[in-house]
Amino acid sequence: MPENRLSLWRAFVPRWAHLPLSGEGAACFGGRWNPVGAPTIYGAGELSTAWAEYNQGFVQHPALIAQLALSGARLVDLTDADVLTKLSVTADIHRCEWRDIIDQGLVPETHTLRDRLIADGQHGVIYPSFMSPGGTCVALWRWNGSNAPRLKVIDPDHRLPKTPASWL
């Protein structure tokens, strides 16, 4: 896949405003595209999609919303039917009931595909939003390390806190 330059939106728990690029929340709980223990950044192509994905259709929780700039990432575009075909997966992967599958002690198809893509040198995926039809999401498995894509928060006025002390 070609390298991408993307502007993304991320909604996350305000308590973690000092760590907007950690991916540790996803590591703690697991996600559609990551098992427990694997830090992952989830973002969206649209602000409205970030909000919808964060709340998952439930109660509207307080959130911090930040814009991210991603460059140099090798992302597999799973919104493209031809890409799905080349990977021998169907569009059903987008409806994978990953939480239920994990609760049954099984491995979701999304996690299996993640492992294949990481082994192939990919940094993440672009996939259709489940909560915001027509919206797109990104799951990023590697960033800001050696030979990894660059991800930064757009914070021109330096408003994000640098430590958790702002929440004490």
PEFEN-V938323 format. One record per residue. N is the residue number from 1. PHI is phi in whole degrees, -180 to 180 (999 if undefined). NEAR is the number of other C-alpha atoms within 12 Angstrom. Layout:
N|PHI|NEAR + N|PHI|NEAR
//
This chain:
1|999|20 + 2|-72|14 + 3|-71|21 + 4|-120|25 + 5|-119|19 + 6|-131|28 + 7|-104|26 + 8|-122|35 + 9|-119|38 + 10|-134|42 + 11|-109|39 + 12|-151|34 + 13|-62|25 + 14|-57|23 + 15|-56|22 + 16|-101|26 + 17|-58|28 + 18|-80|24 + 19|-132|23 + 20|-68|36 + 21|-119|35 + 22|-79|26 + 23|74|32 + 24|-73|25 + 25|-61|27 + 26|-64|28 + 27|-65|21 + 28|-67|16 + 29|-111|19 + 30|76|28 + 31|-158|36 + 32|-54|41 + 33|-116|44 + 34|-153|38 + 35|-78|32 + 36|-55|21 + 37|96|17 + 38|-109|26 + 39|-56|26 + 40|-148|33 + 41|-99|42 + 42|-107|47 + 43|-137|47 + 44|-137|41 + 45|-74|34 + 46|-131|29 + 47|-58|25 + 48|-63|25 + 49|-69|32 + 50|-58|36 + 51|-65|34 + 52|-63|33 + 53|-67|37 + 54|-61|34 + 55|-85|23 + 56|51|17 + 57|77|15 + 58|-98|11 + 59|-56|12 + 60|-79|14 + 61|-85|18 + 62|-60|14 + 63|-146|22 + 64|-100|26 + 65|-115|32 + 66|-129|35 + 67|-92|29 + 68|-119|31 + 69|-115|27 + 70|-116|37 + 71|-139|25 + 72|75|26 + 73|-91|34 + 74|-95|32 + 75|-114|36 + 76|-91|35 + 77|-87|30 + 78|-82|34 + 79|-85|27 + 80|-95|21 + 81|-59|20 + 82|-66|15 + 83|-65|20 + 84|-58|22 + 85|-61|16 + 86|-61|13 + 87|-88|21 + 88|60|16 + 89|-126|22 + 90|-109|21 + 91|-65|21 + 92|-60|21 + 93|-60|28 + 94|-74|30 + 95|-107|20 + 96|-57|24 + 97|-84|22 + 98|-59|26 + 99|-64|24 + 100|-63|15 + 101|-63|19 + 102|-64|22 + 103|-60|12 + 104|-85|11 + 105|79|11 + 106|-108|16 + 107|-105|26 + 108|-66|29 + 109|-57|28 + 110|-64|35 + 111|-71|31 + 112|-65|22 + 113|-65|30 + 114|-54|35 + 115|-59|23 + 116|-62|21 + 117|-70|27 + 118|-62|24 + 119|-62|13 + 120|-88|16 + 121|87|23 + 122|-84|31 + 123|-96|40 + 124|175|43 + 125|-133|45 + 126|-106|36 + 127|-145|38 + 128|-72|32 + 129|-68|32 + 130|-81|27 + 131|-93|24 + 132|-134|24 + 133|-50|16 + 134|93|17 + 135|-87|26 + 136|-123|34 + 137|-127|44 + 138|-131|41 + 139|-113|45 + 140|-116|45 + 141|-96|44 + 142|-136|36 + 143|-164|30 + 144|57|23 + 145|-114|13 + 146|-64|8 + 147|54|14 + 148|-122|23 + 149|-65|27 + 150|-98|27 + 151|-130|34 + 152|-138|27 + 153|-88|30 + 154|-84|21 + 155|-142|18 + 156|-62|11 + 157|-100|8 + 158|55|11 + 159|-86|15 + 160|-71|26 + 161|-70|19 + 162|-97|16 + 163|-139|15 + 164|-74|15 + 165|-59|12 + 166|-67|14 + 167|-103|14 + 168|-88|6
//
